[in-house]
């Protein structure tokens, strides 16, 4: 896990804008997050720029327990989340679902109770296991979901889904079909080019097509405020644009440096953030994936 670029990604997109109809909940919040209600007993703790949370955490409050989607970056942020849940809802966290393995989404897991169910895709679980060493408490997922896992708790239906490869090869989303709310992790980010260092650009847009087929009312990114399907479609279109442009240039024999010097993003992409920080990594990833396909 590359902490440095991922931490930069968290800081870079934490100030992202989003759906105007969803307002902060003034009752809830910690030093490093702002909370927004998405429905009855359904929240997102949005990471503040430069704070210890690093990434968003989804919260589903059930009659006797709580499900959390992603663990924040730092243990201190996860512990603050637990205190907030205990203060306002007096219920323990029993389920923790990881969107993927990156440390800005999983690093806080040691701040949760040690008897909880931790859910991840098998590929994400394998990477987390590789860095655990002798540690077992909250280090390794207790359940893996390769494709789909449905839960009904407190009269609410949850679907934990692997819709395909995108940001990583182990992305999971949390889909609430009744509320039509989807927690997307880093499969989606608004008005930002994203971090593609472990990504699969050729498949990513198809995975986002499957997100759109669910027709979500609200889409919660791994960083930034909640958004909607229109912004997911824009991000999908950007992935297709950049992947196509880089592959065409590479096919003509251009080097990474030549591609970067001539690549021009049209509006609205030209205004998106993250270009200075991540464009070179993203271009290199497209070329790497193209090369691996050619060799197969």
C-alpha positions as a LaTeX table, in Angstrom:
\begin{tabular}{lrrr}
\hline
Residue & $x$ (\AA) & $y$ (\AA) & $z$ (\AA) \\
\hline
Unk1 & 0.00 & 0.00 & 0.00 \\
Unk2 & 1.44 & 3.35 & $-1.03$ \\
Unk3 & 0.53 & 5.66 & 1.81 \\
Unk4 & 2.02 & 8.81 & 0.31 \\
Unk5 & 0.03 & 9.15 & $-2.93$ \\
Unk6 & $-3.12$ & 7.85 & $-1.28$ \\
Unk7 & $-2.84$ & 10.35 & 1.55 \\
Unk8 & $-2.39$ & 13.07 & $-1.06$ \\
Unk9 & $-5.47$ & 11.82 & $-2.87$ \\
Unk10 & $-7.47$ & 12.03 & 0.37 \\
Unk11 & $-6.32$ & 15.58 & 1.02 \\
Unk12 & $-6.83$ & 16.64 & $-2.59$ \\
Unk13 & $-10.46$ & 15.59 & $-2.91$ \\
Unk14 & $-11.73$ & 16.16 & 0.62 \\
Unk15 & $-13.07$ & 19.58 & $-0.35$ \\
Unk16 & $-15.08$ & 18.28 & $-3.32$ \\
Unk17 & $-18.55$ & 19.76 & $-3.78$ \\
Unk18 & $-21.70$ & 17.75 & $-4.42$ \\
Unk19 & $-25.46$ & 17.37 & $-4.20$ \\
Unk20 & $-26.95$ & 20.61 & $-2.91$ \\
Unk21 & $-30.10$ & 18.94 & $-1.60$ \\
Unk22 & $-28.20$ & 17.07 & 1.14 \\
Unk23 & $-27.24$ & 19.34 & 4.03 \\
Unk24 & $-24.93$ & 18.75 & 7.01 \\
Unk25 & $-26.55$ & 17.42 & 10.18 \\
Unk26 & $-25.63$ & 19.95 & 12.92 \\
Unk27 & $-26.19$ & 17.37 & 15.69 \\
Unk28 & $-23.42$ & 15.12 & 14.48 \\
Unk29 & $-19.75$ & 15.53 & 13.71 \\
Unk30 & $-16.25$ & 15.05 & 15.00 \\
Unk31 & $-13.16$ & 17.24 & 14.68 \\
Unk32 & $-12.22$ & 15.54 & 11.42 \\
Unk33 & $-15.63$ & 14.98 & 9.80 \\
Unk34 & $-18.90$ & 16.61 & 8.87 \\
Unk35 & $-21.97$ & 14.37 & 8.96 \\
Unk36 & $-24.82$ & 14.37 & 6.47 \\
Unk37 & $-28.09$ & 12.47 & 6.73 \\
Unk38 & $-29.03$ & 10.51 & 3.61 \\
Unk39 & $-32.27$ & 9.00 & 4.92 \\
Unk40 & $-33.73$ & 7.56 & 8.11 \\
Unk41 & $-30.80$ & 6.40 & 10.28 \\
Unk42 & $-28.52$ & 6.59 & 7.24 \\
Unk43 & $-25.50$ & 8.91 & 7.29 \\
Unk44 & $-22.11$ & 9.67 & 5.84 \\
Unk45 & $-19.25$ & 11.05 & 7.93 \\
Unk46 & $-17.41$ & 13.21 & 5.39 \\
Unk47 & $-13.68$ & 13.63 & 5.88 \\
Unk48 & $-12.51$ & 17.20 & 6.28 \\
Unk49 & $-9.46$ & 18.37 & 4.33 \\
Unk50 & $-6.22$ & 17.83 & 6.22 \\
Unk51 & $-7.87$ & 15.85 & 9.03 \\
Unk52 & $-7.22$ & 12.37 & 10.37 \\
Unk53 & $-10.31$ & 10.81 & 8.80 \\
Unk54 & $-8.78$ & 10.84 & 5.32 \\
Unk55 & $-11.85$ & 9.27 & 3.69 \\
Unk56 & $-15.59$ & 9.10 & 4.19 \\
Unk57 & $-17.39$ & 6.53 & 6.34 \\
Unk58 & $-20.95$ & 5.41 & 5.67 \\
Unk59 & $-23.14$ & 4.74 & 8.71 \\
Unk60 & $-26.32$ & 2.66 & 8.88 \\
Unk61 & $-27.99$ & 2.72 & 12.30 \\
Unk62 & $-30.03$ & $-0.43$ & 13.05 \\
Unk63 & $-32.26$ & $-1.23$ & 16.04 \\
Unk64 & $-29.47$ & $-2.91$ & 18.02 \\
Unk65 & $-26.25$ & $-2.33$ & 16.08 \\
Unk66 & $-24.48$ & $-0.21$ & 13.48 \\
Unk67 & $-22.95$ & $-1.02$ & 10.09 \\
Unk68 & $-20.04$ & 1.16 & 8.95 \\
Unk69 & $-18.73$ & 1.37 & 5.39 \\
Unk70 & $-14.97$ & 2.15 & 5.42 \\
Unk71 & $-12.88$ & 2.79 & 8.50 \\
Unk72 & $-11.29$ & 6.23 & 7.97 \\
Unk73 & $-7.53$ & 6.69 & 7.67 \\
Unk74 & $-6.31$ & 7.09 & 11.25 \\
Unk75 & $-7.26$ & 5.11 & 14.35 \\
Unk76 & $-8.04$ & 8.35 & 16.18 \\
Unk77 & $-10.69$ & 9.23 & 13.60 \\
Unk78 & $-12.27$ & 5.77 & 13.86 \\
Unk79 & $-12.35$ & 6.04 & 17.64 \\
Unk80 & $-14.00$ & 9.47 & 17.36 \\
Unk81 & $-16.58$ & 7.95 & 15.03 \\
Unk82 & $-17.32$ & 5.25 & 17.61 \\
Unk83 & $-17.76$ & 7.81 & 20.36 \\
Unk84 & $-20.16$ & 9.80 & 18.18 \\
Unk85 & $-22.22$ & 6.68 & 17.50 \\
Unk86 & $-22.33$ & 5.77 & 21.16 \\
Unk87 & $-23.25$ & 9.31 & 22.19 \\
Unk88 & $-26.15$ & 9.77 & 19.78 \\
Unk89 & $-27.40$ & 6.25 & 19.15 \\
Unk90 & $-26.06$ & 4.08 & 22.01 \\
Unk91 & $-25.46$ & 1.14 & 19.68 \\
Unk92 & $-22.25$ & $-0.81$ & 19.01 \\
Unk93 & $-20.63$ & $-1.23$ & 15.63 \\
Unk94 & $-21.07$ & $-4.88$ & 14.57 \\
Unk95 & $-20.31$ & $-4.69$ & 10.83 \\
Unk96 & $-17.42$ & $-2.97$ & 9.02 \\
Unk97 & $-17.31$ & $-3.14$ & 5.21 \\
Unk98 & $-14.22$ & $-2.11$ & 3.24 \\
Unk99 & $-14.67$ & $-0.56$ & $-0.20$ \\
Unk100 & $-11.10$ & $-1.63$ & $-1.08$ \\
Unk101 & $-7.72$ & $-2.19$ & 0.56 \\
Unk102 & $-6.13$ & 1.28 & 0.43 \\
Unk103 & $-4.91$ & 2.48 & 3.79 \\
Unk104 & $-6.86$ & 5.75 & 3.75 \\
Unk105 & $-10.04$ & 3.60 & 3.91 \\
Unk106 & $-8.81$ & 0.79 & 6.17 \\
Unk107 & $-6.18$ & 2.29 & 8.46 \\
Unk108 & $-8.72$ & 3.14 & 11.17 \\
Unk109 & $-9.89$ & $-0.47$ & 11.56 \\
Unk110 & $-7.88$ & $-0.95$ & 14.74 \\
Unk111 & $-10.04$ & 1.71 & 16.39 \\
Unk112 & $-13.16$ & $-0.47$ & 16.17 \\
Unk113 & $-14.27$ & $-3.21$ & 18.62 \\
Unk114 & $-12.41$ & $-6.50$ & 18.18 \\
Unk115 & $-15.49$ & $-8.71$ & 17.91 \\
Unk116 & $-17.01$ & $-7.21$ & 14.76 \\
Unk117 & $-17.61$ & $-8.72$ & 11.33 \\
Unk118 & $-15.19$ & $-7.20$ & 8.80 \\
Unk119 & $-16.13$ & $-7.62$ & 5.14 \\
Unk120 & $-13.91$ & $-7.20$ & 2.08 \\
Unk121 & $-13.45$ & $-8.51$ & $-1.43$ \\
Unk122 & $-11.05$ & $-11.51$ & $-1.53$ \\
Unk123 & $-8.38$ & $-9.49$ & $-3.37$ \\
Unk124 & $-8.57$ & $-6.69$ & $-0.82$ \\
Unk125 & $-8.52$ & $-9.24$ & 2.02 \\
Unk126 & $-5.38$ & $-10.86$ & 0.62 \\
Unk127 & $-3.54$ & $-7.53$ & 0.52 \\
Unk128 & $-4.60$ & $-6.64$ & 4.05 \\
Unk129 & $-3.52$ & $-10.07$ & 5.29 \\
Unk130 & $-0.11$ & $-9.59$ & 3.69 \\
Unk131 & 0.60 & $-6.54$ & 5.86 \\
Unk132 & $-0.86$ & $-7.89$ & 9.10 \\
Unk133 & 2.12 & $-9.91$ & 10.31 \\
Unk134 & 1.33 & $-11.50$ & 13.66 \\
Unk135 & $-1.53$ & $-9.10$ & 14.32 \\
Unk136 & $-5.03$ & $-10.55$ & 14.01 \\
Unk137 & $-7.39$ & $-8.23$ & 15.88 \\
Unk138 & $-9.25$ & $-6.26$ & 13.21 \\
Unk139 & $-6.35$ & $-6.64$ & 10.83 \\
Unk140 & $-7.82$ & $-9.31$ & 8.58 \\
Unk141 & $-11.39$ & $-9.40$ & 7.24 \\
Unk142 & $-13.60$ & $-12.10$ & 8.73 \\
Unk143 & $-15.79$ & $-12.46$ & 5.63 \\
Unk144 & $-15.04$ & $-12.07$ & 1.93 \\
Unk145 & $-17.50$ & $-11.16$ & $-0.82$ \\
Unk146 & $-16.35$ & $-12.07$ & $-4.33$ \\
Unk147 & $-19.55$ & $-10.98$ & $-6.05$ \\
Unk148 & $-22.67$ & $-10.33$ & $-3.95$ \\
Unk149 & $-23.77$ & $-10.60$ & $-0.34$ \\
Unk150 & $-27.24$ & $-9.61$ & 0.83 \\
Unk151 & $-28.22$ & $-8.81$ & 4.39 \\
Unk152 & $-31.59$ & $-8.02$ & 5.93 \\
Unk153 & $-31.28$ & $-6.50$ & 9.39 \\
Unk154 & $-33.80$ & $-4.44$ & 11.29 \\
Unk155 & $-36.15$ & $-4.67$ & 8.32 \\
Unk156 & $-33.57$ & $-3.06$ & 6.00 \\
Unk157 & $-31.97$ & $-4.68$ & 3.00 \\
Unk158 & $-28.28$ & $-4.23$ & 2.25 \\
Unk159 & $-26.43$ & $-5.46$ & $-0.80$ \\
Unk160 & $-22.64$ & $-5.63$ & $-0.74$ \\
Unk161 & $-21.63$ & $-5.88$ & $-4.39$ \\
Unk162 & $-18.52$ & $-6.31$ & $-6.51$ \\
Unk163 & $-19.60$ & $-4.70$ & $-9.77$ \\
Unk164 & $-16.25$ & $-5.17$ & $-11.50$ \\
Unk165 & $-12.70$ & $-3.89$ & $-11.41$ \\
Unk166 & $-12.11$ & $-0.16$ & $-11.41$ \\
Unk167 & $-10.16$ & 1.78 & $-8.80$ \\
Unk168 & $-8.65$ & $-1.57$ & $-7.73$ \\
Unk169 & $-9.30$ & $-5.25$ & $-8.40$ \\
Unk170 & $-11.15$ & $-5.56$ & $-5.10$ \\
Unk171 & $-13.78$ & $-2.80$ & $-5.07$ \\
Unk172 & $-17.00$ & $-3.31$ & $-3.13$ \\
Unk173 & $-20.02$ & $-1.00$ & $-2.98$ \\
Unk174 & $-22.82$ & $-0.87$ & $-0.43$ \\
Unk175 & $-26.24$ & $-0.60$ & $-2.08$ \\
Unk176 & $-29.39$ & 0.29 & $-0.16$ \\
Unk177 & $-32.14$ & $-0.56$ & $-2.68$ \\
Unk178 & $-35.09$ & 0.86 & $-0.74$ \\
Unk179 & $-33.37$ & 4.19 & $-0.10$ \\
Unk180 & $-31.57$ & 4.04 & $-3.48$ \\
Unk181 & $-28.34$ & 5.13 & $-1.82$ \\
Unk182 & $-25.04$ & 3.70 & $-2.99$ \\
Unk183 & $-21.72$ & 4.00 & $-1.15$ \\
Unk184 & $-19.15$ & 3.79 & $-3.94$ \\
Unk185 & $-15.76$ & 4.09 & $-2.28$ \\
Unk186 & $-13.16$ & 5.34 & $-4.74$ \\
Unk187 & $-14.90$ & 3.93 & $-7.80$ \\
Unk188 & $-16.22$ & 7.47 & $-8.14$ \\
Unk189 & $-15.03$ & 10.97 & $-7.34$ \\
Unk190 & $-16.64$ & 14.25 & $-8.41$ \\
Unk191 & $-14.89$ & 16.92 & $-10.48$ \\
Unk192 & $-11.50$ & 15.28 & $-9.95$ \\
Unk193 & $-9.41$ & 13.05 & $-12.22$ \\
Unk194 & $-8.99$ & 10.43 & $-9.49$ \\
Unk195 & $-6.09$ & 8.16 & $-8.57$ \\
Unk196 & $-5.54$ & 5.31 & $-11.03$ \\
Unk197 & $-2.31$ & 3.86 & $-9.64$ \\
Unk198 & $-3.88$ & 0.45 & $-8.88$ \\
Unk199 & $-6.74$ & 0.84 & $-11.33$ \\
Unk200 & $-8.09$ & $-0.92$ & $-14.40$ \\
Unk201 & $-9.02$ & 1.90 & $-16.79$ \\
Unk202 & $-10.29$ & $-0.37$ & $-19.57$ \\
Unk203 & $-12.81$ & $-2.00$ & $-17.22$ \\
Unk204 & $-13.57$ & 0.93 & $-14.92$ \\
Unk205 & $-16.13$ & 2.63 & $-17.15$ \\
Unk206 & $-18.05$ & $-0.63$ & $-17.56$ \\
Unk207 & $-18.13$ & $-1.02$ & $-13.79$ \\
Unk208 & $-19.59$ & 2.48 & $-13.50$ \\
Unk209 & $-22.19$ & 1.51 & $-16.11$ \\
Unk210 & $-23.31$ & $-1.17$ & $-13.66$ \\
Unk211 & $-23.51$ & 1.46 & $-10.92$ \\
Unk212 & $-25.74$ & 3.56 & $-13.15$ \\
Unk213 & $-27.96$ & 0.57 & $-13.97$ \\
Unk214 & $-28.98$ & 0.52 & $-10.29$ \\
Unk215 & $-30.41$ & 4.05 & $-10.75$ \\
Unk216 & $-29.18$ & 5.40 & $-7.40$ \\
Unk217 & $-30.74$ & 8.54 & $-5.98$ \\
Unk218 & $-27.56$ & 9.37 & $-4.05$ \\
Unk219 & $-24.01$ & 8.20 & $-4.71$ \\
Unk220 & $-21.52$ & 8.64 & $-1.87$ \\
Unk221 & $-17.89$ & 8.81 & $-3.02$ \\
Unk222 & $-14.95$ & 7.73 & $-0.92$ \\
Unk223 & $-13.90$ & 11.38 & $-0.68$ \\
Unk224 & $-16.04$ & 14.50 & $-0.86$ \\
Unk225 & $-19.76$ & 15.09 & $-0.42$ \\
Unk226 & $-22.64$ & 12.96 & $-1.75$ \\
Unk227 & $-23.54$ & 13.33 & $-5.39$ \\
Unk228 & $-25.80$ & 11.67 & $-7.97$ \\
Unk229 & $-25.86$ & 9.59 & $-11.14$ \\
Unk230 & $-25.13$ & 12.55 & $-13.40$ \\
Unk231 & $-21.73$ & 13.05 & $-11.83$ \\
Unk232 & $-21.01$ & 9.32 & $-11.99$ \\
Unk233 & $-21.75$ & 9.43 & $-15.72$ \\
Unk234 & $-19.39$ & 12.40 & $-16.14$ \\
Unk235 & $-16.59$ & 10.57 & $-14.34$ \\
Unk236 & $-17.21$ & 7.46 & $-16.47$ \\
Unk237 & $-17.02$ & 9.57 & $-19.62$ \\
Unk238 & $-13.75$ & 11.09 & $-18.43$ \\
Unk239 & $-12.23$ & 7.64 & $-17.85$ \\
Unk240 & $-13.22$ & 6.66 & $-21.39$ \\
Unk241 & $-11.81$ & 9.90 & $-22.81$ \\
Unk242 & $-8.45$ & 9.76 & $-21.05$ \\
Unk243 & $-7.97$ & 6.02 & $-21.59$ \\
Unk244 & $-8.73$ & 6.36 & $-25.30$ \\
Unk245 & $-6.50$ & 9.40 & $-25.78$ \\
Unk246 & $-3.52$ & 7.81 & $-24.02$ \\
Unk247 & $-3.89$ & 4.48 & $-25.80$ \\
Unk248 & $-4.05$ & 6.16 & $-29.21$ \\
Unk249 & $-0.94$ & 8.18 & $-28.44$ \\
Unk250 & 0.91 & 5.13 & $-27.14$ \\
Unk251 & $-0.03$ & 3.21 & $-30.28$ \\
Unk252 & 1.69 & 5.96 & $-32.27$ \\
Unk253 & 4.87 & 5.38 & $-30.28$ \\
Unk254 & 4.66 & 8.41 & $-28.00$ \\
Unk255 & 6.42 & 8.24 & $-24.64$ \\
Unk256 & 4.77 & 9.16 & $-21.34$ \\
Unk257 & 6.57 & 12.51 & $-21.42$ \\
Unk258 & 5.38 & 13.23 & $-24.95$ \\
Unk259 & 1.81 & 12.29 & $-24.08$ \\
Unk260 & 1.82 & 14.53 & $-21.02$ \\
Unk261 & 3.25 & 17.46 & $-23.01$ \\
Unk262 & 0.57 & 17.28 & $-25.73$ \\
Unk263 & $-2.47$ & 16.01 & $-23.82$ \\
Unk264 & $-5.18$ & 18.66 & $-23.58$ \\
Unk265 & $-8.30$ & 18.02 & $-21.54$ \\
Unk266 & $-11.44$ & 19.65 & $-22.95$ \\
Unk267 & $-14.03$ & 21.29 & $-20.69$ \\
Unk268 & $-15.30$ & 20.34 & $-18.22$ \\
Unk269 & $-12.35$ & 18.03 & $-17.53$ \\
Unk270 & $-9.86$ & 20.86 & $-17.97$ \\
Unk271 & $-11.20$ & 22.39 & $-14.74$ \\
Unk272 & $-11.07$ & 19.19 & $-12.69$ \\
Unk273 & $-8.68$ & 18.98 & $-9.80$ \\
Unk274 & $-5.87$ & 16.48 & $-9.27$ \\
Unk275 & $-4.19$ & 16.95 & $-12.66$ \\
Unk276 & $-0.84$ & 18.17 & $-11.37$ \\
Unk277 & $-0.75$ & 15.51 & $-8.68$ \\
Unk278 & $-2.06$ & 12.42 & $-10.47$ \\
Unk279 & $-2.06$ & 12.83 & $-14.25$ \\
Unk280 & 1.36 & 11.26 & $-14.77$ \\
Unk281 & 0.47 & 8.26 & $-12.57$ \\
Unk282 & $-2.81$ & 7.81 & $-14.40$ \\
Unk283 & $-1.21$ & 7.98 & $-17.84$ \\
Unk284 & 1.43 & 5.45 & $-16.81$ \\
Unk285 & $-1.27$ & 3.12 & $-15.53$ \\
Unk286 & $-3.15$ & 3.25 & $-18.84$ \\
Unk287 & 0.04 & 2.39 & $-20.70$ \\
Unk288 & 0.89 & $-0.43$ & $-18.28$ \\
Unk289 & $-2.56$ & $-1.95$ & $-18.68$ \\
Unk290 & $-2.35$ & $-1.61$ & $-22.47$ \\
Unk291 & 1.00 & $-3.39$ & $-22.47$ \\
Unk292 & $-0.32$ & $-6.24$ & $-20.35$ \\
Unk293 & $-3.23$ & $-6.75$ & $-22.74$ \\
Unk294 & $-0.86$ & $-6.80$ & $-25.72$ \\
Unk295 & 1.29 & $-9.49$ & $-24.09$ \\
Unk296 & $-1.67$ & $-11.77$ & $-23.35$ \\
\hline
\end{tabular}
